[in-house]
Amino acid sequence: MPPRWPTKPDRKDPAYRKIDDRMNFAVHVAIAATINSGLWFVHNLKATNWEWLPWLTVSWIVVLSVHLLYISAIANYSDTPPKST
């Protein structure tokens, strides 16, 4: 069951932004896992010589790590909007 939001969703709400970013990260992980596992399955099944496949997997892991770092340590979910210059 997906999470229910008690009020009308608003991107200005810090709690909504936080859960939205985490759900986007979960979708990103699911897409990466699906595509990578499918490519590795075909690679092993057909005994292909895809030298780029490990690089793709490592690159995707790096991108996922940066995404996780952003949502867990860098993103600002405070009530106050960022100051504009």
JONORWO-V243013 format. One line per field, one symbol per residue. phi: phi as a letter, one per 30 degrees, with the letter a starting at -180 (. if undefined). psi: psi as a letter, one per 30 degrees, with the letter a starting at -180 (. if undefined). burial: I if it has 16 or more other C-alpha atoms within 10 Angstrom, else O. A space follows every 10 residues. Layout:
phi = ???
psi = ???
burial = ???
//
This chain:
phi = .ddccdbdeb dddddddddd dddddddddd dddddddddd ddeddchdcc dddddddddd dddddddded dcbcdccddd dddcc
psi = klkkkflkkk ffkeeeeeee eeeeeeeeee eeeeeeeeee eeeeefhlij ffeeeeeeee eeeeeeeeee fffekjglfk lkkk.
burial = OOOOOOOOOO OOOIIIIIOO IIOOIOOIIO OIOOOIOOOI OOOOOOOOOO OOOOOOIOOI OOOIOOIIOO IOOOOOOOOO OOOOO
//
